[in-house]
Amino acid sequence: MSKDSIQNLSEQWINLAQPRLGAEVISTTDDFFALKERLIKPDPPIFIPDKFDDHGKWMDGWESRRKRTPGHDHCIVRLGHPGSIKAIDIDTTHFIGNHPPHASLDACCSDADPSADTQWVELVARAVIEADTHNRFEVEDSRPWSHVRLNIYPDGGVARLRVYGEVYCDWNRYDKSDLLDLAAMEHGGRALTCNDMHFGSIENLIAPGRGINMGDGWETRRRREPGHDWAILALGHVGIVKRIEVDTANFKGNYPDRCSVQAARVTTGDLDTIVGQSTSWDTLLPEQKLQMDRQHFFETEIQDIGAITHVRFNIFPDGGVSRIRVFGHLG
């Protein structure tokens, strides 16, 4: 698969191995040089030339010692939520001369953490891994998984592991009278695309909790031309929207002046088609004034347009928003 195609996948799907979703590195064969927990850190890996610790050169990732016995090393990650995996990124940034020459990825689905009896399924066969780069692989198996095992052959260091996919949500446990955030990551919501995210990713809009700082939100560049900025979100389940929350937490001198929401029930079409049609979607929330660093709740302002699957969040003219919550009943 081409680099651009994998990159598009990673932008349209959720990283299931991110700590804010509850993901955790639960075991490893060896992390002598660099701790296993660093493997799923959310920030990009860094390199500090003169930093050493008691075990040697400090590296921002997971690194095992030089193996002198048969076998290979591995790390097991409990995903934040069970989900189907679309692509993975084995990132070896800054690992030069100490990266593993090969790697593979297995997965399992279990309510409990894996044991010696766990049956693993190979999702990515053993493949060549390059130094100091993003090694990206597509996954064809669409079943939901709860844990992944990254195997490296025979040893070495990996900066980050990203596991891109779609959260699995058991909708049977909810009643149609329940009011749910249908756009939330944990309910299978996805941030599909936007016209600009220069300072902050659209994925942050649907992340759990409130934003912790200005970097934990969606923020566009300063607009110097006519128009406005927008983002398109796919709900985890078709639903009828009853309330919308727009949170500008931490955005003070750079929050949007106004916002609106359009929506539609989309059944077919690729992303380009969805983007093209979104400008003519029905108005779910008419244009509303925003204020800095606060939660805005809209309920009586919501227009009755029936069941929907996608929303287009418009901000005028530009700026930053921490979160958007789209509360509704299952449709």
N, C-alpha and C positions, 0 to 999 in steps of 0.2 A: 504494500500500500504506500502511496506517495506521502511525503512529509506533510504537504498541505492538507491532504485528506484526513490524516490522523489529527492534525492540529484542529481542523474543523470539528472532528468528533469530540476532542477534549474541551472545546469551547461550548458545545451544545449539551454535554452531559455532566453529571455531578461527580466530583472526586469522592468516591465512597470511603476512601482511606484518610479522610481529614479528621483531626482531633476534635474540632468543634461539633462534629456529628456524633462523636463518641468513639471513633476509631482508636485502636491501641495496638502497639506491637507487644504481643504477649509472651513470645519466647524466641530464642535463637540458639544455634549451636555454639556460637562464639561471637563476642563483641569486645575483644581485648583492646583493640586500638580506638574504636569509636562506638559509642553506645547505640544500641538498637533503636531507642526512642527517637533518635534524630532522623530516622529513615522517613518518617511521615510528617516532619515539621512543615508547617504551612508556608513559611517564608523561603525564598530562593537560597540555595547554599552559598556560603561565603568562604573565603580563604584568607587566613591570617598567617603570613609567612613565618613570623618569629614565635608563634604560639606552640608550646609543647606542654605535655603533662607527664605524669609519672610513668605512663606507658609508651610515650614517644611523641611523634608529631600529632598535634590536635587536628582532627578532620571533622568537617561538618557533614556527617552522614553516619552510616553504619559500616564498620570495617573489622573484619576478623583477622586473626594472626596468620602467618604463613603456615599452611597445613603441611605436616611432615608424616601424616598417616593417610591411608586410603580414605576415600569418601569426599564429601563436599559440604559446604556450609549452607544454612538456610535461616530465614526469618519468617515467623508466622504473625500475620496481622489480622486482628478481629475488625471487620468493617464496621463503620458507624451505624449502618442499617443494612440488612440483607438487600441484595439487589442484583440485577443482571449487569454483566460487565461487557462494555463495548470496546474498550481500548486500555492499554496500560503504557506507562512511561517509566522506564528504568533509567534514571538520570545519574550519570557518572561525572557530573560537573566537578572539576578540580581534582578528580582522581586520575592521575597520569602515572603509569608504571605500577600502580597498585590496584587497578580495577580488575574485576573478573573477566576472563576472556569469553566466557559463555554464561548464559543464565536461562532459566525457564520459570514458569509460573503454574502452580496447581491451585485448586480451590475445592472447598467443601461447603455443605449447607448443614448446619447443626445448631440446636438450641444451646448446647454446651460447648465449651472450648475443646479443641481437638485432643485426642489421646493417641496412644500407640495403635489403637484399633481403627482409627478413622480411615475411611476410604476417600482418598484424594482423586480428583479428576484433573488431568493435564489440560490447561487452557491455552498455554503458549509453550510449544515444544522448545527444546534446547536450541538456542540460537547464539550467533556471534554477538558480543557486546563490545562496542567501541569506547575508547577512553574519552573523558571530558566532553560528553555530549548527551543529548536526549535520545535514548533508544526506545522507539515507539513501535508498538505491535497492536494489531487489531485482533479482537476476540469474536469468534463466530457463535459460540454457545450462548443461547439466550436464557438459560435457566437461572434462577436466583441463587446467590451464594452468600454465605455469612463470613467466611474466612478465606484468606489467600496465603499461600506459602511461596515466597520468593527463594528459588534455589540459585546459588552461584557456584560455578565450577572453576577451580576447586575451592578458591578462597578470594579474599580481596575486599574492596570497598565500593559501596553505592551511596551516592549522596541523598537521593530521594526516590520514593516509589509513589506513583500516582495511579489510582485505579478508577478509571472513568466509566460511569454507567448510570443506570436508572434505579432509584430506590424502589424496592418492592413494598407495597402497602396492602395489608389484608383488609380490604374495604368491608368484608362481611362482619367485622366486629363493630361497625358503626351503624347507627340507625339513621334513617333519612331525616329525622328531626334534629340530629346533632348539627351544631354550627361549627364548621371546621375551616382552618386556613388551608384552602385548596391549592394555594401556590407554594406552600412551604416545602423545603427540601425533604423533610422527613415524611411528607405525604406524597412524594414523587413529583413535585413541581420542578420545572426546569427553566432556567434563563436561556432563551434560544439565541437571541442576537440583539444588537442595538446599533445606533449610528455612530456612537463614540463612547469609549470608556478609558480615556487618556489617563485619569488619575485613580480609578477604582473599578473593579470588575462588577458586572451586572449580577454575577452569582451571589454577591453579598446581599442583594436585595431580598433574597428568600432564605437566608441563613437563619439558624436558630438564635433566639435571644435578641437583645438590642445591640447596636453597634458599640464597640469598645473604644473606638477613636475615629478620626476622620478618614483613616485608611480602610476602615471596615464598612465600606458602603460603595455605592455606584456614583462616580463623579466624572463629569465630562470636562473638556477643556473650555476655556472662555470663548464663547461664540462671537465672532467678529463679522458675521454675515447674517442675512435674514434667515428666518426659520426657527426651528426648535429641536430639541433632542428627544429621543424616544428609545424604549426598550420593549421587547416582546417576550412574554412569559407563557409557558404552557402549564396549565393546571395539572395536578396529579390525577384528577377525576373530573368528569363533566359535572357541573353544578350550577345552582341558581344563587347568585351573589346577593347577600343581604347587608354586608358591611365591609368597608374598606378602611384600612389604616395606612397612613403615609407618615413615616417617622424620619424626621430630619436631624436626629440625634448627632451632636458634635459638629454639624454644619451650621456655621454662624455668619460668616461674611461671604458665603458661597452657596447658600441654599437656593433652589429655584424660586422664582417669584410666584409661579402658579403651576398647577398640574391638572391633568384630566386623564380619564381612562376610557378606552374603546375596547370592545370585546366581540367575540363571535364564536359560534360552534363550528369548528373546522374538522372536516372528515377526511379530506384528501389534500394533496399538494405538497411539493417540496418546500424547503425553507425560502427560496427566492419567491415562490408563488405566494406563500403566506405573507412575506414582507410587502409584496406589491399590493395585495388585497387589503392589508391592515389599515391603510389610510381611509378606506371607505367602510370600516366596521362600524357597528352601531355604538352610540355613546352610552357607556355604562355610568360614568361619573362625569358630569359637566365640569368645565373649568372651575377650579377652586383656588383661592388665595392660600399661600403657605407662609409659615413663620419659621424663624430659625430655631434649631435645637429643641424640637418638641414633637410629640405624637399628635397627629391630626386624625380624628375619627369621623367618618362620613357614613351615615345610615339613611336619613330621610332624603339625602341628595341622590341616592342610588336610583337609577332608572330601571324599570322592569322590562328587560329584553329577553327573558327566558333563559334556558340552559346554555352555558357556554363552556368552551374548552381552552380558549386562549385570550389573553389580554394584551393590549398595547398601552403602555404607561408613557404618557407624554409629559415632559417638563418644559416650562417656558421661562426664559429662553434656553437656559443651560444650568449647570450647577451639580450639587451633590445631594443624594438621598440615602439614608442608612438602610431602611427596610420598607417593604410594602407587604401588607397582609390582605389577602382576599378571602374573606369569610363567607361561607355559603353552605347550603344544604346539597347533599348528593342529588344529582339529576338523573 
